[in-house]
Amino acid sequence: MTLEVLLTPAEFSLLKQRDLSDTVCVVFDILRATTTMMTALSNGADGIIPVSGIHEALSLRKKNPDLLLAGEREGVRIRSDQTGGVDFDLANSPREFTQEKVRGKTIVMTTSNGTRALQACSGARKILIGSFLNLRPVAAWIIEQQPQELILVCSGTGEQAALEDTLAAGALCEQIWPQYAGGKVSDAAGIARKIYSLSQMDLMGAMNDAQNGRRLLANPELRGDVAFCLERETLGFLAECKNGLVQKMD
């Protein structure tokens, strides 16, 4: 059994070159894409289509006007000056994705890093959506299914590591460590686990050391997202990205 953690988006290109047909990937973009996806599904969204670019999202919307457009660049909602005339319906704040807005809807989402991470895993046997909100069911599934090859993918910031994603990967490593410790465990998995052990009692305090955390906390409209995204074990279901669509897992 092998356990790996990819800490930076710089590793995405290498991931695309690998045979992932026997691999389970868990993708984390804590601040905020994967947290937002889980929140949307918990509030009744039918699914989320992750895409890389704005134009791809607009093309899908043109084919199906019932789709909601969601996404951000530099942390804020995509506006008409970036699209050629269309304001996106939603940004990337999980608190926006309420039942009133998303129930029964399919959402096309493009974000700076989270959707890139999901697409980098496209060849995997299974791609699970990871967040602090549903960490327990993810861990329980892994412990039960015991995938022989497991990769925890941190979406990061730009091309660099993101502390919040590393913490979440480390939290998952902590829960599944007994199942993988006797196998082939990457140094990055051990690093993530140790970083989590140092910060687990004060995740909110750790956000002052995180680039994304500081950026969101400095914005009065978005600072509430940080505490929301760090809530633990509030959702009891799994979600996966399958055939380009993120949905609740059967």
C-alpha angles and dihedrals in degrees: 000000000000130000121191134173120202107206102184139040087235085080095057094087091054090048091057090056094055129090102248097169092116095035132102115209126197113198122206127193099155096173088067140305103075092040089052092049092052091047092050092051092047088054094053106271111156093220149314126244108207114209133176103226143037094238092054090053092049091049092055091047090052090055093046115025091188092071118104117228116222132171151103144227118199087000099298135097118281109252137198094266088063096045105038096256111338125104113209114242095229139015123212102280111122089212090065093059097083127160090255092058105036111025109125092002133121112220128207108210132190121178136168097259115349097072090045090056093051092050091049088061094050094120095054124116089235133003116202125195110236129203139140087253094067103021094123098057090045090053092045091052092050092048091050098042097036097203110209092220118037127174123185108204119204112202094209130186119289101321094327136090119270118218094216093055091046090052092051092048088049091050090054091046089054092056097046099034097108090058095051106027092092093052135059107308121178122232088240090061090053091047092051091048093051093047090052092049090056094049106030095103093054112027091155091056090050089060089072086068093047122090093218092043093054092046094052094041089054091058112077092206095050106032091092089064092070096062090041092054092049095054109120131220098355095132125056102195139081128234129196138189108233127168090351096307128105112215141149110284119243 
